[in-house]
Amino acid sequence: MPNTAGSRLSGRRLDLVVAVILLSDTLVSGAAKAVSDEGLPWYGWPLLAIGPLVFPLWRRYPRAVLLVTVGALIASGHLGVGPLAAVPALVAIAVATYRGHRKLTVGLVLFVSTVTMLANWSSAGFQLTGEVLEQSMLVIGWLHVALISGESRRQRDAYMAEAEHTREEAVKRKAADERVRIARELHDSLTHSISVIRVQAGVALHLARKRGEEPPPALVAVEEAAKDATRELRETLTMLRDDEGHRLSRVKPLADRYRGLGFTIDVECEVDDTAVLDEEVDHAAYRIVQEALTNAVRHSAGDRVRVRVRRGDDALVIDVADNGRARDFTPGRGLTGMRERVDALGGTLTVDNGAVGPGEYGFTVTARLPLPEPAAVPIPAQVGAEPGSQR
């Protein structure tokens, strides 16, 4: 049977130790029979040894080990070597049941029980005596004990795995609730302060325009930054509160908010609420699209943005391009944040600021996020960029 966490022996070492013990039991039985008056035929030794010798293969071939061991037990039954010779078969029945091969194991147990009963009945001249019942029930009982032992251990391990999963889910829920609480506190405090800044800047702009004066660019920038910060805080709190559905399914509503700023945004997203997608990949992909759109609106000199989210067999590919002409730029906090998200998931990030012609897209952010299965080897993000303005 599989070892416990605190055992010093594990895996193949444990299997070899068990095989040695089983082989010792069978050889002792064979030796006792060999020195008796009846003796032990030459073929009895291979029959007694084959079960213990194949036992170390049970992890890879549990059914084959079960069939060989039980077959050896049946073949050696007429030798009369004693109950120790049946121990390898009992262990094989238990481990096969533990591995989930219940139909095969139950069938073999019933078959061996029937053969044992018939053999004892036949040896007694087909007279159903108390001795026949006692000998038969002893073997049948041990067979069922092995079967029940394997099943009970399997049920116990399944229960422990489910309990561990439940505990992890409870920890995750508690952490999520704590994040929501912190986000709510930050939202309430920061939004109030930012709202005051926004109102004061708005009043100053209104008074300046009312007097026919050109508002200072710094004041306009303060008001816009306050608006963006307020929107980001509210969106972050909303996303933390609402865990239903994929965040990537909200890409189109996200793009709608930027269309009002004079940009034509073309969105194609292959992920919806019905798709099976890893939560971390989903979250990172949404944030990459959001940051790339923000960069395009703030820094691009163009008027069109293209968003593509494609799902392949092993990776999710995000492609955001605009028709601006950012020939020289320096990666700022936006691109740095995208790169960190991609690196954390073992993906790649490529930024291309190639020249564009009429109707073409130039500045392009492409992120490739590997899906959990199959696991991907982390690859450093690549940012093909030249120094200049920040994005």
MIKERO-174690 format. One record per residue (C-alpha): residue in three letters; residue number from 1; y, z, x. Coordinates in steps of 0.02 Angstrom, whole numbers, plus 32768, in hexadecimal, padded with zeros to 4 digits. Last residue first. Layout:
<nodes>
NODE  marpa  rolum    py    pz    px
NODE    ALA    NUM     Y     Z     X
...
</nodes>
This chain:
<nodes>
NODE  marpa  rolum    py    pz    px
NODE    ARG    391  8A9A  7B8B  80D0
NODE    GLN    390  8B10  7BA6  8160
NODE    SER    389  8B82  7B22  81AC
NODE    GLY    388  8B58  7AE0  825A
NODE    PRO    387  8AC2  7AE7  82CD
NODE    GLU    386  8A37  7A67  82B6
NODE    ALA    385  899F  7A7B  8248
NODE    GLY    384  88E6  7A57  8240
NODE    VAL    383  88AE  7AFF  8203
NODE    GLN    382  87F6  7B19  821F
NODE    ALA    381  87A1  7BB2  81DA
NODE    PRO    380  8718  7BFF  8245
NODE    ILE    379  8666  7BDA  820C
NODE    PRO    378  85FA  7C63  81C3
NODE    VAL    377  8543  7C2C  81B6
NODE    ALA    376  8516  7C01  8103
NODE    ALA    375  849D  7C5A  8091
NODE    PRO    374  843E  7BE4  801E
NODE    GLU    373  8466  7C27  7FA3
NODE    PRO    372  8507  7C8B  7FAD
NODE    LEU    371  8576  7BF1  7F92
NODE    PRO    370  85D8  7BB5  8027
NODE    LEU    369  8695  7BA7  800F
NODE    ARG    368  86E7  7B07  804C
NODE    ALA    367  87A4  7B09  8048
NODE    THR    366  8812  7A6E  8051
NODE    VAL    365  88D0  7A7A  8056
NODE    THR    364  8927  79D2  8055
NODE    PHE    363  89D9  799E  8081
NODE    GLY    362  89DC  78E2  8065
NODE    TYR    361  89B2  789A  7FBC
NODE    GLU    360  89D7  77E3  7F9F
NODE    GLY    359  8A3E  778A  7F1A
NODE    PRO    358  8AB5  773A  7F97
NODE    GLY    357  8A80  7767  8049
NODE    VAL    356  8A4D  7809  8095
NODE    ALA    355  8A49  7851  8143
NODE    GLY    354  89C0  78CD  816D
NODE    ASN    353  89D7  7988  8155
NODE    ASP    352  891E  79B5  8151
NODE    VAL    351  88E8  7A6B  813E
NODE    THR    350  882E  7A92  814F
NODE    LEU    349  87DA  7B34  811D
NODE    THR    348  8722  7B56  813F
NODE    GLY    347  86A8  7BD1  80F4
NODE    GLY    346  8652  7C72  8129
NODE    LEU    345  8687  7CD8  8092
NODE    ALA    344  8700  7D49  80F1
NODE    ASP    343  873E  7CB2  8153
NODE    VAL    342  8774  7C5C  80B1
NODE    ARG    341  87D5  7CF3  8074
NODE    GLU    340  8827  7D0B  811E
NODE    ARG    339  8857  7C52  8127
NODE    MET    338  88A7  7C58  807C
NODE    GLY    337  890C  7CF1  80AD
NODE    THR    336  8947  7C9B  814C
NODE    LEU    335  8976  7C01  80E9
NODE    GLY    334  89E5  7C67  8075
NODE    ARG    333  8A27  7CDF  80FB
NODE    GLY    332  8A6C  7C51  8163
NODE    PRO    331  8A19  7BC0  81BC
NODE    THR    330  8AA3  7B66  821D
NODE    PHE    329  8AE1  7ABE  81E2
NODE    ASP    328  8B14  7A14  8221
NODE    ARG    327  8AF4  7972  81C3
NODE    ALA    326  8AFC  79C2  8117
NODE    ARG    325  8B16  7923  80B4
NODE    GLY    324  8AF1  7946  7FFE
NODE    ASN    323  8A72  78EB  7F94
NODE    ASP    322  8A0A  7985  7F6F
NODE    ALA    321  8954  79B0  7F8F
NODE    VAL    320  88DE  7A3B  7F58
NODE    ASP    319  8823  7A2A  7F7D
NODE    ILE    318  87A7  7AB5  7F59
NODE    VAL    317  86EF  7A98  7F86
NODE    LEU    316  8667  7B0F  7F4A
NODE    ALA    315  85CD  7B0C  7FB8
NODE    ASP    314  8510  7AF8  7FBF
NODE    ASP    313  84DF  7A7C  7F38
NODE    GLY    312  8590  7A42  7F19
NODE    ARG    311  8618  7A85  7EA6
NODE    ARG    310  86BE  7A2B  7E9F
NODE    VAL    309  876A  7A75  7E82
NODE    ARG    308  87F3  79F0  7E8E
NODE    VAL    307  88AE  7A11  7E7E
NODE    ARG    306  892E  7985  7E93
NODE    VAL    305  89E7  79AB  7EA1
NODE    ARG    304  8A79  7939  7E7A
NODE    ASP    303  8B36  7949  7E90
NODE    GLY    302  8B50  7943  7F4B
NODE    ALA    301  8BC0  79A3  7FC2
NODE    SER    300  8B3C  7A2A  7FD5
NODE    HIS    299  8B6C  7ADA  8007
NODE    ARG    298  8B77  7B46  7F6C
NODE    VAL    297  8B12  7AE2  7EEF
NODE    ALA    296  8A8D  7AAB  7F6B
NODE    ASN    295  8A7E  7B59  7FB7
NODE    THR    294  8A69  7BA8  7F0A
NODE    LEU    293  89E4  7B28  7EDD
NODE    ALA    292  8986  7B4E  7F7F
NODE    GLU    291  8992  7C09  7F5D
NODE    GLN    290  894B  7BF8  7EAE
NODE    VAL    289  88C1  7B81  7EE2
NODE    ILE    288  888F  7BF6  7F6F
NODE    ARG    287  8895  7C8C  7EFA
NODE    TYR    286  8822  7C36  7E7E
NODE    ALA    285  87A7  7C07  7F07
NODE    ALA    284  87A4  7CB9  7F4C
NODE    HIS    283  877F  7D04  7EA1
NODE    ASP    282  86F3  7C89  7E79
NODE    VAL    281  86A5  7C9A  7F25
NODE    GLU    280  86A7  7D58  7F14
NODE    GLU    279  865E  7D52  7E64
NODE    ASP    278  85CF  7CDB  7E90
NODE    LEU    277  85C2  7C4C  7E14
NODE    VAL    276  8550  7C23  7D81
NODE    ALA    275  85B2  7BAC  7D12
NODE    THR    274  85CF  7BD2  7C59
NODE    ASP    273  8682  7C0E  7C70
NODE    ASP    272  86B6  7B6A  7CC1
NODE    VAL    271  86A8  7B1F  7D6F
NODE    GLU    270  86BA  7A63  7D8C
NODE    CYS    269  8777  7A69  7D9C
NODE    GLU    268  87E7  79CE  7D98
NODE    VAL    267  88A2  79ED  7D95
NODE    ASP    266  8933  7972  7DA5
NODE    ILE    265  89DB  79C8  7DB7
NODE    THR    264  8A80  796E  7D98
NODE    PHE    263  8B07  79DF  7DDC
NODE    GLY    262  8BB3  7A01  7D92
NODE    LEU    261  8BAB  7ABF  7D8D
NODE    GLY    260  8B5E  7AC3  7CDF
NODE    ARG    259  8ABF  7A7C  7D27
NODE    TYR    258  8AA7  7B1A  7D8D
NODE    ARG    257  8A75  7B88  7CFA
NODE    ASP    256  89FE  7B02  7CBA
NODE    ALA    255  89A1  7B06  7D60
NODE    LEU    254  8969  7BB9  7D40
NODE    PRO    253  892F  7B8A  7C91
NODE    LYS    252  88C6  7B01  7CE4
NODE    VAL    251  8880  7B74  7D6A
NODE    ARG    250  8846  7BF6  7CEE
NODE    SER    249  878F  7BBD  7CF2
NODE    LEU    248  8797  7BE7  7DAB
NODE    ARG    247  87A7  7C9D  7D79
NODE    HIS    246  86FA  7C97  7D30
NODE    GLY    245  86D9  7CED  7C8C
NODE    GLU    244  86ED  7DA2  7C59
NODE    ASP    243  8731  7E17  7CDF
NODE    ASP    242  87D7  7E38  7C8B
NODE    ARG    241  8832  7ED4  7CC7
NODE    LEU    240  883C  7EA1  7D7D
NODE    MET    239  8873  7DF1  7D4E
NODE    THR    238  88FA  7E33  7CDB
NODE    LEU    237  893A  7EAC  7D5F
NODE    THR    236  8946  7E20  7DDE
NODE    GLU    235  899D  7DAE  7D61
NODE    ARG    234  8A1F  7E32  7D38
NODE    LEU    233  8A43  7E55  7DEE
NODE    GLU    232  8A4E  7D9C  7E19
NODE    ARG    231  8AC6  7D79  7D89
NODE    THR    230  8B38  7E07  7DBD
NODE    ALA    229  8B38  7DCE  7E72
NODE    ASP    228  8B5F  7D1A  7E42
NODE    LYS    227  8BF2  7D4E  7DD4
NODE    ALA    226  8C36  7DC2  7E5B
NODE    ALA    225  8C28  7D37  7EDC
NODE    GLU    224  8C88  7CC1  7E6B
NODE    GLU    223  8D13  7D41  7E4F
NODE    VAL    222  8D21  7D68  7F09
NODE    ALA    221  8D25  7CAF  7F36
NODE    VAL    220  8DB4  7C91  7EBC
NODE    LEU    219  8E12  7D21  7F0B
NODE    ALA    218  8DF6  7CDC  7FBA
NODE    PRO    217  8E32  7C30  7F83
NODE    PRO    216  8EDA  7C7B  7F4D
NODE    PRO    215  8F08  7C48  7E9C
NODE    GLU    214  8F89  7BBB  7E93
NODE    GLU    213  9022  7BFC  7E38
NODE    GLY    212  905D  7BC9  7D8B
NODE    ARG    211  9086  7C7B  7D59
NODE    LYS    210  8FF7  7C79  7CDC
NODE    ARG    209  8F85  7C34  7D62
NODE    ALA    208  8FAA  7CC9  7DD2
NODE    LEU    207  8F99  7D44  7D42
NODE    HIS    206  8EEF  7CFC  7D13
NODE    LEU    205  8EB2  7CFE  7DC6
NODE    ALA    204  8EE6  7DB4  7DDB
NODE    VAL    203  8E92  7DE3  7D37
NODE    GLY    202  8DF3  7D8B  7D6B
NODE    ALA    201  8DF1  7DE2  7E14
NODE    GLN    200  8E04  7E8B  7DC0
NODE    VAL    199  8D7C  7E62  7D42
NODE    ARG    198  8D06  7E25  7DC9
NODE    ILE    197  8D22  7EBC  7E37
NODE    VAL    196  8D05  7F31  7DA3
NODE    SER    195  8C68  7ED0  7D75
NODE    ILE    194  8C2A  7EE1  7E28
NODE    SER    193  8C3C  7F9E  7E1F
NODE    HIS    192  8BE5  7FAA  7D77
NODE    THR    191  8B5E  7F2F  7DA9
NODE    LEU    190  8B3A  7F94  7E46
NODE    SER    189  8B1B  8038  7DEC
NODE    ASP    188  8AB9  7FFD  7D54
NODE    HIS    187  8A59  7F78  7DB3
NODE    LEU    186  8A2C  7FED  7E40
NODE    GLU    185  89EA  806E  7DC5
NODE    ARG    184  898A  7FE9  7D65
NODE    ALA    183  8941  7FA2  7E03
NODE    ILE    182  8909  804E  7E3A
NODE    ARG    181  88B5  806D  7D92
NODE    VAL    180  8866  7FC0  7D92
NODE    ARG    179  8824  7FDB  7E41
NODE    GLU    178  87DC  8084  7E0D
NODE    ASP    177  8786  8035  7D77
NODE    ALA    176  873C  7FB0  7DE8
NODE    ALA    175  86FF  8033  7E63
NODE    LYS    174  86AC  8094  7DD5
NODE    ARG    173  865D  7FF5  7D93
NODE    LYS    172  861D  7FC9  7E40
NODE    VAL    171  85D5  8078  7E58
NODE    ALA    170  857F  806E  7DAE
NODE    GLU    169  8538  7FC4  7DDB
NODE    GLU    168  84F6  8009  7E7E
NODE    ARG    167  84A4  809A  7E22
NODE    THR    166  8455  8024  7DA3
NODE    HIS    165  8410  7FB8  7E2F
NODE    GLU    164  83C9  8051  7E85
NODE    ALA    163  8379  808A  7DE2
NODE    GLU    162  8331  7FDC  7DC7
NODE    ALA    161  82E8  7FDB  7E76
NODE    MET    160  82A0  808A  7E5C
NODE    TYR    159  8253  8055  7DB6
NODE    ALA    158  8207  7FB9  7E04
NODE    ASP    157  81C3  8024  7E92
NODE    ARG    156  8175  809B  7E15
NODE    GLN    155  812C  8010  7DAB
NODE    ARG    154  80DB  7FC2  7E44
NODE    ARG    153  8097  806A  7E7A
NODE    SER    152  8050  8087  7DCC
NODE    GLU    151  8000  7FDA  7DCC
NODE    GLY    150  7FAE  7FF2  7E75
NODE    SER    149  7F6C  809D  7E46
NODE    ILE    148  7F2D  8061  7D9C
NODE    LEU    147  7EC3  7FD9  7DEC
NODE    ALA    146  7E80  804D  7E72
NODE    VAL    145  7E53  80CF  7DEF
NODE    HIS    144  7E02  8046  7D87
NODE    LEU    143  7D8F  8016  7E15
NODE    TRP    142  7D6A  80CD  7E38
NODE    GLY    141  7D35  80E7  7D84
NODE    ILE    140  7CC6  804C  7D82
NODE    VAL    139  7C6C  808A  7E1D
NODE    LEU    138  7C4E  8139  7DD9
NODE    MET    137  7C2B  80F7  7D2A
NODE    SER    136  7B9D  808D  7D6B
NODE    GLN    135  7B49  8117  7DD0
NODE    GLU    134  7B56  8193  7D40
NODE    LEU    133  7B20  8117  7CBB
NODE    VAL    132  7A87  80E3  7D1E
NODE    GLU    131  7A5C  8199  7D43
NODE    GLY    130  7A6A  81C6  7C8B
NODE    THR    129  79ED  8140  7C5E
NODE    LEU    128  7A03  8098  7C0B
NODE    GLN    127  7959  804C  7C36
NODE    PHE    126  7963  7F98  7C6E
NODE    GLY    125  78E0  7FB9  7CF3
NODE    ALA    124  7953  8034  7D4B
NODE    SER    123  7984  7FB2  7DCE
NODE    SER    122  79B9  7F3E  7D40
NODE    TRP    121  7A2B  7FC1  7CF2
NODE    ASN    120  7A7B  7FE5  7D9B
NODE    ALA    119  7A97  7F2C  7DB9
NODE    LEU    118  7AD7  7F0D  7D08
NODE    MET    117  7B56  7F9A  7D12
NODE    THR    116  7B92  7F65  7DBE
NODE    VAL    115  7BA2  7EAF  7D8A
NODE    THR    114  7C07  7EE1  7CF0
NODE    SER    113  7C7B  7F51  7D54
NODE    VAL    112  7C8F  7EC9  7DD8
NODE    PHE    111  7CC1  7E4C  7D52
NODE    LEU    110  7D38  7EC4  7CFA
NODE    VAL    109  7D8B  7EF0  7DA0
NODE    LEU    108  7D94  7E37  7DCE
NODE    GLY    107  7DEA  7E0A  7D2B
NODE    VAL    106  7E63  7E9B  7D3B
NODE    THR    105  7E90  7E63  7DEA
NODE    LEU    104  7EA8  7DAC  7DBD
NODE    LYS    103  7F15  7DD6  7D27
NODE    ARG    102  7F77  7E5C  7D84
NODE    HIS    101  7FB1  7DF7  7E1A
NODE    GLY    100  8056  7E57  7E21
NODE    ARG     99  805D  7E87  7ED8
NODE    TYR     98  802C  7F39  7EAB
NODE    THR     97  7F92  7EF9  7E52
NODE    ALA     96  7F5F  7E9F  7EF0
NODE    VAL     95  7F81  7F3D  7F55
NODE    ALA     94  7F12  7FA9  7EE5
NODE    ILE     93  7E83  7F2C  7ED9
NODE    ALA     92  7E84  7F16  7F97
NODE    VAL     91  7E7D  7FD3  7FAF
NODE    LEU     90  7DE8  7FE1  7F3A
NODE    ALA     89  7D91  7F50  7F93
NODE    PRO     88  7DAC  7FA1  803C
NODE    VAL     87  7D68  8048  7FF8
NODE    ALA     86  7CC4  8000  7FB4
NODE    ALA     85  7C63  8019  8057
NODE    LEU     84  7C8D  80D2  8050
NODE    PRO     83  7C25  80E3  7FB1
NODE    GLY     82  7B7B  80D1  8005
NODE    VAL     81  7B1F  804E  806B
NODE    GLY     80  7AA6  801D  7FE0
NODE    LEU     79  7A87  7F6E  8022
NODE    HIS     78  7A7F  7F22  7F73
NODE    GLY     77  7B3D  7F31  7F5F
NODE    SER     76  7B62  7ED1  7FFD
NODE    ALA     75  7B85  7E2A  7FA5
NODE    ILE     74  7BEC  7E80  7F1D
NODE    LEU     73  7C56  7EDD  7F9D
NODE    ALA     72  7C6C  7E41  8007
NODE    GLY     71  7CA9  7DE1  7F6F
NODE    VAL     70  7D22  7E6E  7F46
NODE    THR     69  7D6A  7E63  7FF6
NODE    VAL     68  7D73  7DA5  7FFC
NODE    LEU     67  7DC0  7D95  7F4E
NODE    LEU     66  7E42  7E1D  7F6D
NODE    VAL     65  7E72  7DDA  8018
NODE    ALA     64  7E8A  7D2C  7FCC
NODE    ARG     63  7EF4  7D74  7F3F
NODE    PRO     62  7F63  7DD8  7FB4
NODE    TYR     61  7F85  7D47  802C
NODE    ARG     60  8029  7D6A  8086
NODE    ARG     59  8034  7E27  8076
NODE    TRP     58  7F77  7E39  806E
NODE    LEU     57  7F57  7DEA  8119
NODE    PRO     56  7F39  7E93  816F
NODE    PHE     55  7EA1  7EAA  80FA
NODE    VAL     54  7E3D  7E1A  8141
NODE    LEU     53  7DE1  7E86  81C2
NODE    PRO     52  7DC6  7F18  8149
NODE    GLY     51  7D6A  7EA8  80CC
NODE    ILE     50  7D08  7E44  814D
NODE    ALA     49  7CBA  7EDB  81A2
NODE    LEU     48  7C38  7F14  8122
NODE    LEU     47  7BFB  7E65  80FB
NODE    PRO     46  7BF8  7E3A  81B4
NODE    TRP     45  7B8D  7ED7  81D7
NODE    GLY     44  7B14  7EBB  8147
NODE    TYR     43  7ADF  7E10  8188
NODE    TRP     42  7A73  7E64  820C
NODE    PRO     41  7A0F  7EC5  818C
NODE    LEU     40  7A29  7F83  8184
NODE    GLY     39  799B  7FFF  8196
NODE    GLU     38  7927  8043  810E
NODE    ASP     37  78F2  80DE  816F
NODE    SER     36  79A5  810F  8192
NODE    VAL     35  79FD  80EC  8236
NODE    ALA     34  7A46  8048  81F5
NODE    LYS     33  7A82  8094  8150
NODE    ALA     32  7AE8  8119  81A8
NODE    ALA     31  7B2B  8095  821F
NODE    GLY     30  7B5E  8025  818E
NODE    SER     29  7BBA  80B2  8137
NODE    VAL     28  7C12  80E0  81D9
NODE    LEU     27  7C3C  8029  81F1
NODE    THR     26  7C88  8020  8143
NODE    ASP     25  7CF5  80B9  815A
NODE    SER     24  7D2C  8088  820A
NODE    LEU     23  7D5C  7FDB  81CC
NODE    LEU     22  7DC7  8029  8144
NODE    ILE     21  7E1E  809A  81C2
NODE    VAL     20  7E3D  8008  8239
NODE    ALA     19  7E81  7F9D  81AB
NODE    VAL     18  7EF7  802A  8176
NODE    VAL     17  7F3A  8037  8228
NODE    LEU     16  7F4D  7F79  8232
NODE    ASP     15  7FAC  7F74  818C
NODE    LEU     14  8020  7FFF  81C6
NODE    ARG     13  8047  7FA2  8265
NODE    ARG     12  8061  7F00  8206
NODE    GLY     11  80EB  7F45  8197
NODE    SER     10  811A  7FFA  81B3
NODE    LEU      9  80E6  8094  8211
NODE    ARG      8  8161  8123  822B
NODE    SER      7  8167  8146  8171
NODE    GLY      6  820C  8184  8128
NODE    ALA      5  822F  80EA  80BF
NODE    THR      4  8183  80EC  8070
NODE    ASN      3  80FC  8072  80A3
NODE    PRO      2  80B4  7FE7  803B
NODE    MET      1  8000  8000  8000
</nodes>
